[in-house]
Amino acid sequence: MTTHTDSYVRSFGPRAVFHIPHAASVIPSDVRGQFLVSDERLADEIRLMTDHLTDELFAVPEATALAVRFPVSRLVVDPERFEADEQEPMAARGMGVIYDRTGRQTPLRRPLIEPERQVLLERWYRPHHRLLTGAVDTVLQTRGTCLIIDAHSFPSIPLPYEADQDPDRPDICIGTDAFHTPPPLRNLAVTLCLDAGWTVAVNRPFAGALVPMAYFRKDARVRSVMIEVNRGLYLDEQSGARSASFDR
């Protein structure tokens, strides 16, 4: 039976954008030669650094929200970073937009010359951000506001690159931006998770919420919240396969 809500969604279009930047594990064959590590070590790094199955965890009907998924591994290019290393704090750890260090802070990639860097950015980073901006534009045009859900997961045990090494990790981390995450949105996200029986922390172990640069700190109609799920809740972290509690 069609409900009033169904009709409303169809009439006015999606109200949110789900950004899923780190679910892919693909390393294109023509990029593989840039990496210094063996196939075994690279596979292990992919296991550690991929937000496994977040594209499935955060799957919603297209009528409700648009999904923008990055198609290759974050080890190729990380779309969640600022493009310029001068703006990106993680660049100091060798993990700016193009990683040259692993999550364990060992060498990952040979130094790239600027034309190689530009090829990577033009091939994946910039088209992805154009898609993300276009998705936000679409929702704004039909709704007048847009909510971005920045969808991630994190390992149950901190990796060496992480600034927060506290082993007592929450089930859910809610990330916020001072401009784009109004307190009622933050509070709602926290309350919903607590009501579901999960422990929650705000901006710990990770902080922030992504917004396209066209709107970043400029347009309050664009709201954003990051949701990070502890992988211990849904994943066999040794294999990257879903655990028995995935459906929950």
N, C-alpha and C positions, 0 to 999 in steps of 0.2 A: 504494500500500500504506500502511495506517495504521501509524505507528510508535508506540512507547511514549511518545515526546516529544509527538506530536500528541495522544494521549489525555490526557496530563498537563495540557497547556495547556487543552484543552477542559474538563477536570474542574475545574480550579481557576481558570480565567479569566486575563485579561491580568495581566502582572506590572509594567507600566510605563505611563506617560502621556507622550505626546509633545506638548509645548506649541509651537505654531507661530503666533507673534503678529504677524509682519510680512510675510507672504506676499501679503496682499490689496492690491489697488490701487484699490478702489472708493471714490469720493467721492460720497455720496448727494446728489441734486440739491437737497434742501432745506438742505443744509449748505454748498453751493458758494458762496453769497453771503457767507459769513463770511471768505472768503479774498480778499486784496488783489491777488493776482497774476493775470496774464492766463492764459488757457487754456494757452497754449504754455509759460509758465513753470511752471504747476502740473504739467503733464505731465512736464516735465523734473525737477521736484522728486520726483514719484512715481518716476521712473526711478532717481534717485539713492538714495532712501531705502527703497525696497521690497526685501525679502529675496526676490527673484524665485525662483519655482519651489521654494522650500524645502518646500512642501507635497508636492511630488513627490520631492525628494531624500530626505526623511525618511518616505516612505510605508512602512508596515509592516502586516501582517495584523492585523485587529481582535482576533483571538484572542490575539495576542502583546502588543499595546499599544493603549490608547485614544488617539485623537488629538483635541486641542482646538485648533481653528483660529479666529483672530479674523477676522470677516467683512468688515471695512472697513479702509481704509488707516490706517496709524499716524498719518497727518497729521490724521485726524479726532479720534481719541483713541488714545493709546499705552498698551496694556494692560500693557506691561512696566515702566511707571513706578509709583512710589508715588502713591496718589490725592491725598494732601496735598502741595502744593508745598514745605511746610516740611520734609518728609522726603526730598524728591527732589533730589539734587545737580544734575541736568540742568536743573532749573527756572531756575537762574542763567543758563543760556544760552538761555532762552526756549523750552526743549524739555522741559518737565515733562509731565504727563499730557495736557495740551492745548497743542499747539505754537502759538507766535505768531512764531517765527523759523524760517528755513529751515536746511538743512544747511550753507549758505554764510553763515549768520548775517545774513541780510537779512530785512526784514519779510515775514511770511507771512499773518498773520491780524489782523483788527481786534480791539481789546479786547472781551472778552465781559463782559456783566453776569452776576452770580451765577446768576440763574435759567437763563440760556443754558448756563452751565457745568454746572449740575446736570442739565439735560435730556440733554446729551451723555453724562455719566457714567451716568445711569440707563438710557439707551437702549442703550449698548454696553459700557462698562467693567464695571459691576457685574454684569450678566448673564453676561458672559464669565468673570469670576472665580468666580461661583457654579457655572458649568459646570466650570471647572477644579477647584475644590474638590470638587465632586461626583464627578468622575472619580477623583481621588486617594482619596476615601472608598471608592469601589467597589473599587479595587485593595487598599486596606488591609483591607477586610472579608473579601476572599477569600484574600489572600496574607499578610497580617500586616505586610508592608512594601511600599513603593512607590518606584520609581525614576522621577524626572521627567527627561526629556531636553528641555532648553530649546533649540529648534532655530532657528538663525539663519544669515545669511551677512553678509559685509562687503565693501566695495569694495576693490579691489586698491591704490588710491591713497587716502590719507586725505582725508576731507572736512574743511573748516575747523572744524566744530563739535566734532570729535573731540579728546579730550585727548591721545591718543597720535598724534603726527605723524611718527613714525619711518617712512620710506618702505620700509624692509626688513620686509615683512610676512610672517608665516608662511602656510603653506597652510591650516592648521587652528589655531584658537584654542580652547582648553579653558578654560571659565570655572568657577570653583568658589566655594563658600560655606564659611566656616570651620566652621559647624555641620553643614550638610547634605551636604557632600562629603567622605566619609572618604578618607584618603590612598590606600587600595587602589583605590577607584573612580577617583580622579584618575589614578593610575599606570596603571591598565588602559586608560583612554581614551587616554592618551599613547602607551602601548606599541602599541595596535592601529593608531593612525594612523602611527606610525613604521614598523611592519611593512608597512603598505600603501605606503610610499615617500613619505609626505608630511612636510614640515617642520611642527613643532608648537611652540606657545608656550602657557604657562599664564597666564591672566589678562592677555594682551596680544595685540591692542590693546584688547580689551574684557574686563571682569571681572565675576564674579558668576554666580549661578545662581538662577533664580526658584523660589520656593516660596509657595503660598497663605498669606495672613496667618493663617488658622486654625491653621497648623502652623509658621509661620516662627519659627525659633529656640526652638521648644517641643517638637517631637516628632522624635526621631532616627530613627524608623521611616521617615520621609520623606527620601529621598536625592535629590539633584539635581545635575546637571552640565549646563553649557551647552556646546553644540558649535556653533562658528561656522566656516563654510566660506568661504574666500577666493573671491570671485565669479570671479576670473580662472581658476579651475579648471574651471568648468562653464558660464560665461555669456558671451555677447557683451554687454559692459557698456554699449555705446552704444545697443543696441536692447532689451535685456532678454530677448532670445531665447536659448534653449539653444545652447551651442556644440557642436562635434563631440566634445568630451571629456565631455559630460554623463553618459553611461552609465557611464563609469569612476568 
